[in-house]
Amino acid sequence: MLKKSIVVVALLVVVAQGALAQPKVVSPLQFGLDEATTGEERFEVLMRTHEAAVRERMGVSYEGISSIYIDVPADAKSIPLTDFTDFAGVALHVRNTQANLTLFRLTQAATDMTITGREIDGGHLGRHKELADGLYLVDVADETLWVENRDGFTYGAIRHDMLVVSDGKALNRPVASYSTPASKPKAAYCAVTPHEKVFRNLTFLRDAASTKKTYLVGIDHQYNVCLSNIVVNTPADDELYGDACIQLNYCAKVLLDRISVNGTYSQKGQYGYGINLNTIYDLTVSRMYARAKWGVFGTNNLNKVLLTDCDINRFDIHCYGRDVASERCHFSLLYNQFSSVFGTVSFTDCTFTDFRPVLFEYSYNAYTRFKLSFVNCRFNVTHSQNYIIYGGDALRHEVRNSRPELSRKFLPDISFRNFVVNVPEGVDEVLVYKFHQPAAETIPVDVSGIRVVSNHEVRIRPSN
């Protein structure tokens, strides 16, 4: 009898803990959703609902609502979020003919602080009283440009790092050292909470009649963020581009789980991203499906990334990052793009179909040393995609980056283990590297871990 009582008490404790995990919520039904007759009125209902949640420190639930049709009003502002938003499976249809708008936003301000390169590299920040007690995010930026000018563009690149600081001690380290003569670090900090910030269970449908872009959500300066079970549908359009549908900036511990992106505002020759990220530490992307005219990801300044069980057309770090692992992913149609990465980039149990597994974004002219590994992967070659790595201008040593840390150019330390290359008829060679210009030097590559599957003879060459 005593054992049964203990079990009952334990179950009650678990149930109580589960109840506490979801905060008190408000609903658009409480703010006149059923009475609203126009798309603009329904937009205002959502605004009032979320503003009330912010005031009362509550969450928002769309339980009991199957679909909502809204029109973006003139002079519309973003709808504020709290730490818990459950759309409960609602289909949100948005028509926008007014102005580009981020529909939902969760953000907070950061306060400037002084910091040294030695503190950043070592992680000891206890002398800063503002960081001595509690959990904080510290956004570190380098006032010296990391890349002075991106070739073909009118701007350079500023490197950022996100540090997670607990009771005065950083829990992680930057992508690269700030204790170098060229580095001029500055920083901004904000207090954060350890509990999860939730945004989930939504189908987001952009109306074909829209002439302006509606981005779904923007999240800034947050810790422990989970976006899950989200579908984005964007109609084909011949004019709109420059998408940034899901935006996260200056965050740490981010999970993107079960997100489907069916099209973006982009063109074959004009950019646009389903997922736009800048300055993120500890990113996990799980079970994502994405297709678009342009690459679904557009990111900078990432540290510690894990992709699992995804089916996407591209993952990239435009400039500056460290440690990217992909497991059981299918990549097709485009390429994975990197520039100025450190640590390890690894692919395990991945498949590449009509796809370049790795491309070095040569416009930054930043070729850093890192480890690149392929384990138990399959490369389904096509006539145009018969090379594993696009090396850009990595061998043009006469064109130097002005940043001392980037003045030398490196190729990665590359390894293959059970890398299966499936080659169709009409393709008689596969390259490990293809450079912008044919290589004038020998590239040492161990190809013993590459296995060719073909009905005819195929030659594996280190490079062109």
N, C-alpha and C positions, 0 to 999 in steps of 0.2 A: 504493500500500500504506500509505503514511504517513497519507493522508487517511482511509482506512478505519479505521485504528487510533485516530485522533483521534475519529471518530464513535462507535466502540465505547466508548472511555473516557468520552465525554460522556454516552452512554446509561447507563452504569454509575453515573455520578455522580447522574443524575436518579433512577434506581431507588433508590439509597442514600438520597437526600434524601426520597423518598416513604416509605421504610421508617421513617425517623426521625420522620416527621410523626405517626405513630400510636404512642402509648406502649405499654409492656408492659401487658397486661390480665389481669384475673382474671375468672372466670365463675361464675355461680350453680351451674353443674354441678359445680364443685369443692367446693361447700359443702353438698352433699346435697339439691339440688333434686329429683332423681329419687326420692329416698327419702322425701321429705316427703309426708304423706298428708292433711293438713288445710290449709285456707286460712291459718290462723294460723301453722302451721309453715312454709309457703312464705313468708309475710311475714318470719319470722325468718331464713330462708335469705338473702333479699335484704338484710336488715339486716347479717348477718355478712359477706356478700360485699362490700358497699360500705364497711363499717368496715375490712375488711382492705385494701381498695384505698387508703383514707385513710392507714392505718398505713404501708403499703409504698410510698406515692406512685405508685400505678399507676392505670390506667384500668379500666373495666369493659366487657366485651362480652357480649351475650346471644346470640352466634352459635350456631346449632344448636338454638335453643329457639323453638317456634312460638307457644305460648300459656302463660300462667301465671294461675292463679286464686288470689287472696289474699283473706283476711278481715283487717280491721284489728283487732288485739288490744286489750284493755282497757289503758289507760295507754300506748298506743303513742306513740313519738316519730318525728320525721321521719328518713328514711334519708339519711345524709350523702352528698354527691357529691364527686368529684374533678373535675379539669379535662376528663376525657374519659369520656363515657358513650354507648355505641352499643347501642341496644336491638335492632339488626339485624332489624327487622321484627316483633318479638314483639307479640302481642296481650295486654295486661295487663288482666285483669278484676278489679275491686275492689268488694268489698261492705263497707260500713261501717255498723254499728249501734251504735258506741261513742261517738265524739266527733269533731268537726270536726278535720281533720288535713291539713297540707301533706305530701304523701307523700315527696317528695324535696326536699332543700335544699342549696344551695351558698352559703355566707355567710362573712363574716369581720367582725371588729370594727373600728371606727374610733376614733381617738384625738382628743380635743378639742384645739383650738389657738385662739389669738387671731389675729385678722386684721382689717384695716381696709378700709373701703369703697374707698379709693383703690387698695389692692393688688388687690382683686377686679376693679375696673373696668379697671385697667391691665395686670393679668396678671403683674406682676413680684413674685415671691415668694421671690427668692433669699436675702433676709435670714433666712428661716426655715431653720435648719440641717437640720431634719428633712425638708425638701423639696429640698434643694440638689442631691442626686445621685440619679438614678433616676426611675422613673415612679410617679405617685401620682394618686389620686382625692381631690379636696377637695370635700366636701359643705358648701355655704354655706347657712345658714338666717338668716332675718330675725326677730329677737326681737319686732319690732313687727308685729302682725298685718297682713297684706296686705289682708284683708277682715275687718272686725270681727265681723260676724255675717251668715251666709247666711240670706236671707229664707226663713222657713218651717222653719228648722232651729235646732239649739241649739249650733252651732259656727260658727267663722269659717274663715279660710284662712291658712295660713303658707306663704310662698313659699320655695322652695329652688332652688338652682342647683348643677349638677355641673360642676366644673372638672377638666380633665385637665392635670396638671402634669408637665412633663419637665425635669429638671435645673433646677428653680427657676423655670421660665417656664410660665405657663398657655398651653395651645394653643387655648383658646377663651375667649369672654367671656360674661358672664351675660346673661340675658334682658333685664333692665333694671338701671339703675344702683343701686349701693349707696352712692353718695356723695351721698345726699340727707339733709336734716335728720331725717326720720322713721326712717331706716334704722338698725338696730342689729345688724350682722352678727355671727354666730358661725360656727364651722366645726369640722369633724372631718375627719381625713385617714387614708388607709390606702395602703400600698404595693401595687402591682399588677404583673402581668407582661404583656408584650405579646402572648404567644401566645394562640391561640383556645381558648375554653372551649366544649366541644362537648356537646350533648344532642340526640340524633337517633334517627330511625327507630323510632317507637313508635305503636301504636294503643292508646289509653287508654279503657277501657270502664267506665263507672260502672254498677254493678248496680242494677236497678230495685227490689230489695229493700232498698237502703240507706235508712236514716233519718237519717243524718248526712252531711255534705259532705266529700268527699275532694278537695282541690285537688292538681293534678298536681305542680307544682314552684314553689319560691320561690328566687330568686337575688338576693343583696344584695351591694353593694360589690364589683363585679367589672368588669373591663375586657375588651373583645373577646369577646363572648358570642354564640354561634350556636345557636339552637334551630331544627331543620329536620326536615321530613318527619314531622310529628306530626299524628295524627288524634285528636280528642276527641269521644266519643259520650256524650251525657247523655240518659237517658230522660225523657219528659215526666212532670212531677210537679206536683201541685196545691198543695204546701205549702212545699217548700224554696226559698229564695232567698238572696241575699247571696253569690253566687259570686265567686271570684277564682281561677279555675282555674290560669292561668299568671301568676305574680307576679314582677315585676322592680322592685327599688328601689335607688336610689343607684348606678346603673351608667352606663357610657359605651361607645360603639361596640357596639351591639346589633343583631343580625340575626335577624328572625323570617321564616323561609323555608319555604314550602309547609306551612303550618299550616291544618288544617281543623277548625272548631268546629261541631259538629252539636248544637246545643242547649246551654243552660246552666241552672244552678239559678237561675231567675228567673221572675217572673210579669209579666203585662201591667202591673200596678201596683206591682211590687216589684222592686228592682234586683238585678242579678247580672251579672258580667262574665266573658267568656272570657279576656280579656287585661286585667290590672290593673297599671298602671305608675305609678310615682312617682319623680320626680327622675332623668330620663334625658337624657343628651346623646348625640346622634348615633344615631338609631333608624332602621333600614330595615325595612320590612315588604314582603315580596315574595310574590306568588302565594298570598295567603291567601283561603280561602273560609270564610264564617261566617254562620250564621243562629241566631237565638235570640229569645225573647220580648222581652228587653231588649237594649239596644245591646251589641255584643260588646266594645267598648273602654270602659274607665273609667280616665282618666288625669289626672294633675296634674303641673305643673312639667316640661314637656318642652321641649327646645331642639334644633332641627334634626331634622326628621322627613321621611322619604321613603316614600311608599306607591307600589308599582308592581304592575300587573297583578293587583289584588285584586278580589274579589267579596264585599262585606260589607254589613252593615245599618247600620253607623255607625262613624265615627271621631270621637273627641272629646278636647278638653282642657277639663276642668271649669274649671280656673282656672290661669292663668299659663303662658305658653309663647311660643315664637318659631319662625317659619320652618317651615311645613308645606307640602310639595309632594305632590300626587297625580298620578300618570301612568297612563293606560290602565286606570283602575279603573271598576268598576260598583258603584254604590251604589243600594240599593233598600229600600223599606218604611219606613224611619225618617228619620233626619236626621243631619247632621254638626253637632256642637255645640262652641262655643268661648266662652271668657270670658277677658278680660284677656290677649289675645295681641298680640304685637308682630311687626315684620318683615313677612313676606309669607306669605299663605296662597294657594296656587295650585292650579288644576285644569287639567290638560292632557290632551286626548283622553279625557275621562271621560264616563260616562253616568249619569244620575240618573233612576230609574224609581219612580214613586209615592213620592217622596222630596223632602225639603227640603234643598237643597244646603248651606245654612248656617243655623244657628240660634244666636243669642246667648243663652247661659244667663243669664237675667235675675236669678236669685236671688242672684248675687254682686254685682250692681250695679256692674260693672267693665267699662266700655266704652272700651277703649284704641284709639289710632290704629294702623292697619296697612294694608297693601296687599292687596287681594283681586282675583284675576284668574281669568278663565275663558277658555281658549283651545281651540278645536276641540272643544267639549263639546256633548252632547245632553241636553235636559231633556224627559223624557216625562211630560207633565202629566196629572194626574187631576183629578176634580171637587173633591177636598179638598186636593190639593197643587198649587195653581196659583200659588205664589209662590216666588221664588228664595231670599230671605233673610227669616228671622223676626227682626225687630229688637228684640223685647222692649220694655223701657222706656227705650230709648236717648234718646228725646226728652223724657223727664220730667226736666227739668233742676232742678226744685225738690227732688228726692230725691237728695241728694249722698252719696258715699262719704266716710267720715271720713279715709281715707288721702289725704294731699295729692296724691300722684301720680295718684289716681283720682277726684279731686273734679270734674274736668270730664269730660263724656261726648263721645265722638267716634263718627262712622260711618267705616267704612273708605274708602280711596281705591279705588273699584271700577272694573274695566275688563272689557269683553267683546270677544272677537274670534272671529268665526264661532261664536257660541253659538246652536245650533239648538233651537227650542222646538216640539215636536210636540204639537199641541193637539187633543183629541178633540171630538166633537159634544157640545153642551151647555155648553161652557166658552167664554165670549165675552171674557174678559179675563185677562191674566197680570200679576201684580204683581212688581216687583223687590223691594220691601220690604213686609212686612206687620208692623205694630207691634201691641203689646199693646192699645194704645188708638189710635184713628184719629189720624193726624198733623195737627197744627194749623199746620204750616209746610211750605213747599215743599222737597222733597228733590231736589237737582240730581243727575241720573244721565244719563250718556250711553248711550242704548240703541241707537245706530247699529250696534253689533256684534251685535245680536240679530236672528235671522232666524226668522220664524214659518212653520211648515208646518201648514196646516189647510185643510179644505174650506169654511170659512166665515170671515167677518170676525172678527178677534181684535184687541183693543186692548191695547197694552203701556202700563201705568201705572207711574210711579216708585214709588208707595206708596198705602196706603189712608189 
